Amino acid sequence: MNVMDTNKIDLRETQIEGLSRSLCEHVAMLRYEDLPVDVVHNVKLLLLDTLGIIAAGRTAPGIDILHARLQRWEKTGTATALKDKLRLSPPNAALANGAAAHALDFDDIHDEARVHTSCVLVPALLASAEDLGGVAGRDFIVAMAVGIEVNARLGLACFNCLGHGWHPTMVMGVMAAAVAVARLLSLDVDRMLGALGFAHHLASGSAQSILDGALTKRIGPGFAAHAAVMAAFLASDGLSGPSRPLEGKAGLFLLQERGEVLPDRLLQDFGRHWETMRYGFKAFPCCRCCHSTIDVGLRLHQDGIRPEQVESVEIAQPSVNFRTVGLPYDASRDSVVHAQFNAAYCFARALQDGRVDLHTFQRPQITDASIAALTRRITVVMDPAMDPIAMGPVRITLRLRDGRNVVREDSVLLGGPDAPLPDSALIEKFRSCLAIGAGADDAVADRLATLVMTLEEQKDVAEIVAAFP
């Protein structure tokens, strides 16, 4: 179904009254024994992937500045910023780790829901677990599983959040992470609802930072994690939040989403059907809207096509992808975020280099003159025949200097449920990230990986923080 073709949903309060409370009731009822084995395994892989990316993000632009500011303001705390093992308050540790987790745009994503989840959820839960002390691995897995599931389902219900100008990772991530921390705190339904309401009150995140190539885009999930920790702990202390943060007249559905929602997606088969299994692990450290474009570029490179053969390129994308990554590439901006959110740059790199990795989005690569010249021959267009909110579809037309036209289409996103990366590839990505960001050898990485992949046996999640290099 092309949900964009539907009319706005009739959200009279009588139809969905009590949805926020019902969500919290469903979350409160889940136990470790209710989780399928494959869900538990995927939760652990998502945690592992996030820890690796946090390590690799240590030296990303903006991270040093953020940590220096937090360290200047705060000397001690009950939680850890993993970079340099700074001791900070739980909200600020969540902020620091959340920013690092999203700093490379290499983190997991639910493609249809368009939410990066673990960059908000894992920092919020780790900081909270450290503050609580003695949190068992099974309890952490439950909290993380419900946070992942709630975030995906919020994204599916609010299917055009990005199209409305919001960054879904922040707006819905803070709400999902607050519910997850509330679950970790064993809050009752009333206080969990308070945490959800507090989180909506704190929710923010304009997509303008994407359009302007600003570092606020990558730091934003850290602020969502910070707000989630605050929301859950203040609710646990008895401060009340709005009781209808989803369905109220100024709730998420009407305020941010303008009534353009599918509320049934939130709770349908909750606890039986797991959206957790439909998350994608990124093979390329850039906006997911560019991934099928990169995949086509890599295959063209493998077929022997080189930039000097190309007269012009047209990249046709769905509407939301086009508005997100379709701007002409401007190398003079010298912006990493601009490169990560630019289909022309990503395709040019894939075609020329035959690879796209962490080095692709570093200086001075992003201002490479040969790449800039190739991007000037690339036009990105919107194809109205494509499902406007679909993430995967792309059609690339090359006009070669020998007169030939080459047309390639793709819609499958590497690392997603239709083309999953094997566990071995994810472990290798984890090792690579730890080596790049922390100088860790395979032995150090494998010790941490073993702790994560046997998390259900761990008596204290803080051991993972201690083992982080």
N, C-alpha and C positions, 0 to 999 in steps of 0.2 A: 504493500500500500504506500502510495505517495502521500504522507501525512500532511504535506504542505497544501494539498488540494482540498483538504477538509475545511469546513468553516470553523471559526473559533468555537471552542466548547462552551456550552451553557453551564456556567459555574454558579448558579444560584445556590446559596449556602445550604438550602434544604437538601440538595442532592449529594453533597460531599461533606456535610457537617460531621465533625468527629474524625476526619481522616488523619489528622496529625496525631491524635491520641491512639487511634487504631494502629498506626505505624509503630508507635512506641510499645504498644502491647505485643505486637508480633515480635519485635526485637527482644523484649524482656523474657519472652517464653523460650527462646532458642537456647539449647544446651550443646555442649561439645558432642555428645552422643548423637545429636540430630544432624551433624555435618557429614555428608558423604566423604568417602576417602579421597576422591579426586578433588573435591573442594579444599580439603585440608592441604593436599599436596600443592594445589595452585596458590593458596594463601602463602605457603612457605616460599614458593618461587617468587611471588610478588615482593615479599619481604627481602629476599636475597637480592633480587634485581635492584631494589631501591637502595639498599646499603652500598652496593657497588657504585651506583650512580652518585650517591652522596660523596663517596671517596673521590671519584673522578671530578666532581664539581668543585673540589677544594680551591682550585686556582682559576676558576671561571671569573670573568669580569664581574665586579660588584661584590663578590663574596668576601674578599678581604676587608673592604670598606665596611660592610655590614657587621662583620665580626669585631672589627676595631671599635665601632660605635657601641655595640652591646657590651664589650669588655670594659670600655671606658665608664659606662654607666653602672656596671654590675660586677662585683668582684667574687661573689660566692653564690651558690645556689644548690638545689637538690636534684638537678638534672644536668645532662651533658650535651654541649654542642660538639659533635663528633670531630669536626676540624679542630685540631690542637687540643682536644679534650677540655675545652673551657667549661667551668662550672657556672651555670646560669639558673635562673628561675625556670620552672617548667614551660611557661608561655614563651619566654625568650629562647630557650633551647629548641623548642618546636619551631620557632621563627627561623633560627639559624639553619637547622637541619632541613626544613621545608624549602628554604631558598636554594640550598645546595642540591637538593633532590630534583629540582626543576631547572637548575641553572644551565644544563646542557640540552634540554628538551629531548632527553633520551629515555624518559620514564614511561611506564605502562599507560595504556589508554583503552577505554571501551569505545570502539570506533563508532557504533551507532549512537551511543549516549554522548559522545564527544567530551568525556571527562577523563582527565588524569587524576587518578585516585590516590595512589600510594604516596605521592609527594606531599600530600596534606595529611593523610591518615597515619602513615608510619611515624613521622616526627611527633605528631600529637600523642599517639599511643606510647611511644618509647619514653617521652618526657614524663607522661603521667605515671607510667609503670615505675620509673626510677623514683619518683616522688613518693609513691605508695610503698614501695619496697616489697620484696618477696612475692611478686606477681608470677604465678606459674605459667609455663608455656601454653598449657591448654586454655587457660583463661584469656591469654593474649590472642590466641588463634581465634577464639569465639568473637572477641571484640573486633578483631580485624576483619573477620568474615562478614559480620553484620555491617560494618562500615563500608566495605567494598560493595556489598549487595545493595545497601540503601543508596549509595552514590550512583551506581549504575541505573537503578530504577528511577531515581530523581531525574537523571539525564534523559531517560527514555520518555518519562512523562512530560518533561519540559523540552521537547524535541527541537525547538528552534531558539534555544537560549543564546547561542552565538550570533544567530541572525538578528536578534534583538539588541545586540551590542554589548552583551555581558560575556565575561570569561567564565564558562561553566565550571571549570576546575575550582575556582574560588567561591562562586556563589553557592553552588551545591556541595562543594567539598567541605566547607565549614560546617554545614548542617549534618552531613553524613558523619564527619569526624567527631562532632560533638556528641552525637548519639552513640558512637563507638566508645568514646571515653566514658560516657555515662554508663554504658554496659560494663566497662572495665571496673568502674567504681561501684557496680552492683546497685545502682540507683533504682528506686521503684518507678512505676510508670509516671506518677505525677511529677517527680523531679527530672526524669528523663525528658518528659514533655517540656519542662522548664528549660532544660539544656537546649532542646531543639528550637524553642522560641527565642532564647538568648542568641543562639547562633544566627537565626534569620535576622535578628535585630542588628547583628554585627556584620552581616554578609555584604560584600562589595566586590568589585573587580570589573572595571570597564575594559572592553576589548580594544579601546583606543591605544593602549600600550602595544598591542600587536601591530596595529596599523602604522604607528610611529616608530616601531623598532626600538622601544624603550626597555631599559632593564627592569622596570616595574613589572613587566610581564613575568619574568622568571622569579622575581622575589615575591610576587603576589601569593603563591601557594604557602609561603612561609607565614605571611600574615593571616591566611585562612587557618593554618595550624595553630598559630598563637591564639586566635579568636576562639577556636574550638575548645582548646584547653581552658581558657577563661570561662567560656559558657558552661561547660560541664562542671567545673569545680565550684563556680558561684551558685549554680543550681543545687549542687550537693550541700552547699552551706545554707540553703533555704531561700535564696533570692529568687523571686518569681520571674518567669519570662512569659511572653504572649502564649496563650493556650491554643491559638489557631494560626500558627505560622505558615501553614500551607494553604488552607482554604479560606482564611479570613479576607475581609474586604481590602486589607492592605498586606495580605500574605504573599507568598512567593508566586502563586499561580496568577493572581490578578495584578500585582504590582510589577514584578520583574518580567513575567511572561505574558502579560496583557490578555490573559484568558486563552492563550493559544497552547493548550495542554491536553494531554490524554491521561487523566487521573487514574484510570483503571490499571495502567501499567505499574503503578507504585506497589500494589499489594497482591496482584493476581498470582496465585500459586507461590506466595512467599514461603520460603522454607522447603518447597518441593522442587521448584525450578530455580536453578542458580545461574544468574547472570555473571557471577564470578568466573564461570568457565568460559566466558566469551571475551575476556580481556586479551588485549594484544601486548606483546613484548616488542619493543622497538628494535629494529635492525639498523636504523639510521637515526642519528641524533639531531632531528629537526622536526618541524611541524608535520603531523601525520597527513595533512592535506597534500603533502609533496611526495609521499612514499610510493604510490603507484607510478607517479611521474619518474621518480628515480629508478624504479624497477625497469621501466621501459628504456630509460637511458642506458642502464647497465647492459641490457640485452642487445641494444643497438651497438654498443661498444664491442660486445662479444662477437657480434656479426661482422665486425671490421669497419664500421662506419666511423669516420673521424671528423672533427670540426672543420678541417680545411675543405672537406667535400660538401659542406652544407651551405646552401644559399640562404635558406630561411626555415624557420620552425614555427608551427602553430601548435599550442597546447590548449586543448578544449577541456574545460572543467565544469562541474556543477556550480550552481550559483553561490552557495556559502563558501565552498573552497575557493572559488574565483575571488570573492570579496576578501578572503583571508590571505591568500598567497599570490594573487594575480597582478600585483603592481609591477611596473617595469623595474628591473634591477638597477640600483644606483650605487656603484662601487664607491663613489666619493663620500657616501655617508659613513663608510668604514664601520658599519654596524653589524655585529654578530647576529643580533636578533633579526635584523632585516634580511640577512642571508638565510637564516633558518626558516624564515617565513616568506620565501620567495621561490616560486616554481621555476622561474627561468634560471636562477642561479643553481638550484639543485639539479636541474636537468643538464645544464652546461657542465657541471662538475662530473656527473655520472658519465656523460658522453665522452668527455676528454680524458678523465682519469681512470675510468673503469672501476671506481670504488668511491664510496661515500662513507666517511667515518669521522671520528672526533677531530682529526686534523683538518677536515674539510671546512670547518666553521671556526677556524682560528685565524688570527692575524699572522702574517700578511696575506694568507691565502685568499681572504675575502675581497682583497683589492687587486688580485692578479689581473694584469692587463689583458692577457689572452682570454681569460674567462669573461671579463667585462666586454670585450669585443664580440664574443660569441653571444652573450645575452642581448646585445643590441640587434641581433638577427632573430631573436625569439619574441613572439607575440603570444600572450596568454589571453584567451577569450572565454566567455561564458556560453555554454551550450544549453539553451532553454529546453532541449529535449531530454536532458539528463535530470534525474531526481534531484531537486535543488539542495536537499540536505544530505545526500549520500556522500560518504567519505571516499570511496574507492575509485569511482569511474574516472577515466581519463582517455582522451584520444589525441595522439600526437602525429602531426603530419610534417614530414620533412621534404623540402624541395631541394634536391641535390643539384650541384653545378653541372652534372652531366645530363640534366633534363629529366631524370627520374623523380617520381614521387614515392615516398615510403610512408605508409600509414600503419600505425600500431595502436591497439586499444588494450586497456587493462582495467580490471575492477577489483582484483584480489590484493589485499594488503598483507604483505609478508609479516609474519609474526602474529597475525590474528587467527581466529578460530578456523578459517578456511585454508590457512597456510601456516600452521604453527611451527615455531622454532623448537627443535628437540631440546630436552634437558641439557644435553652435552653442550649445545651452543650457548645456552643461558649461563652455564657454569663457566664457559670460556669467556663470555662477555664480562661476567663478574670478576674473573681473574684479571682480565685486561684493564678493567676500570680501577681495581685496587692497585695494580702495578703503575698505571698512569698517574693516579692521584695521590697515592701513599707510598709508592716505591716498594710495595709488598711483594714478596716472592710467592710462588705457588703454595708453599707449605703454610704460610700465614693465611693466605686466602682460603685454603682448604680447611684449616682449623675453624675459621669463622663459618664457612659453608656447612660444615658438619654440625655445628651448634644450631644453625638455622634449620637445616633439614631434619633435625631430630628435636625440633622445638617442643613437641608434645611431651617429651621426656624431661625437659628442663624445669627445675624448681624455681628459678629466678631469671627472668628475662634480662636483668641487669648484666648477666654474664656475657650477653651478646655485645653490649656496650663496652664492657671491659676488654673484649677480644678484638674490637675494632681497631685497626692499626692507625 
